[in-house]
Amino acid sequence: MEHYIFKQLRFVRKNTLSQVVGMKDEESLLIPKEFNNNIKWNLGHIYVIQEKFGLQIIEEEYQLPNYFMEWFGSGTRPTEWVNQELPTIHELIQLLIDQLDRIEQNLEGRLDDMILPYTTSTGLTLSTVKELISFCLYHEGMHFDAIKSIKRMIINN
């Protein structure tokens, strides 16, 4: 039986991806004046953080394509990207779709496992696998809102 937290992860991811289905790659690179990042950065950042909190911290095998930390890690910005071949928005969407299956397969039955306490950059200390995944819901929700806002700015301009 699917644990509620995986159901919530899929719900949030479905909503995130619904904002970018059919979006052109060029649109995903636009940065409205009020923002530091674009839609492509937000999608890549969601992927990177979910790999970290869903797999890396608990020492499970994780998948970070080359340069993803440099492009999408915390504190990075698209204005600092160098001329490397960025993934297309469609490649990012596929990575985000596949990611949830890997996380659920690796963590099903382990949600109550204790971890070495991990404190987020916002000061929240997490001590179980379930707490790590719950944090991913909060994190993706913040970036979902950013994606929605950037998309609205692009459409209105």
BELGICOR-V273638 format. One record per backbone hydrogen bond with DSSP energy under -1.0 kcal/mol. NH is the residue of the N-H (numbers start at 0). CO is the residue of the C=O. If there is no record, write none. Layout:
BEGIN
NH/CO ; NH/CO
END
This chain:
BEGIN
6/2 ; 7/3 ; 8/4 ; 9/5 ; 10/6 ; 11/7 ; 12/8 ; 13/9 ; 14/10 ; 15/11 ; 16/12 ; 17/13 ; 18/15 ; 19/16 ; 20/16 ; 22/19 ; 27/23 ; 29/26 ; 34/31 ; 39/27 ; 41/37 ; 42/38 ; 43/39 ; 44/40 ; 45/41 ; 46/42 ; 47/43 ; 48/44 ; 49/45 ; 50/46 ; 51/47 ; 52/48 ; 53/49 ; 54/50 ; 55/50 ; 56/51 ; 58/55 ; 59/54 ; 67/64 ; 70/66 ; 71/67 ; 72/68 ; 75/72 ; 79/76 ; 80/77 ; 83/81 ; 85/83 ; 91/87 ; 92/88 ; 93/89 ; 94/90 ; 95/91 ; 96/92 ; 97/93 ; 98/94 ; 101/97 ; 102/98 ; 103/99 ; 104/100 ; 105/101 ; 106/102 ; 107/103 ; 109/106 ; 112/109 ; 114/126 ; 117/125 ; 119/123 ; 122/119 ; 125/117 ; 128/112 ; 129/110 ; 131/127 ; 132/128 ; 133/129 ; 134/130 ; 135/131 ; 136/132 ; 137/133 ; 138/134 ; 139/135 ; 140/136 ; 141/137 ; 142/138 ; 143/139 ; 144/140 ; 145/141 ; 146/142 ; 147/143 ; 148/144 ; 149/145 ; 150/146 ; 151/147 ; 152/148 ; 153/149 ; 154/150 ; 155/151
END
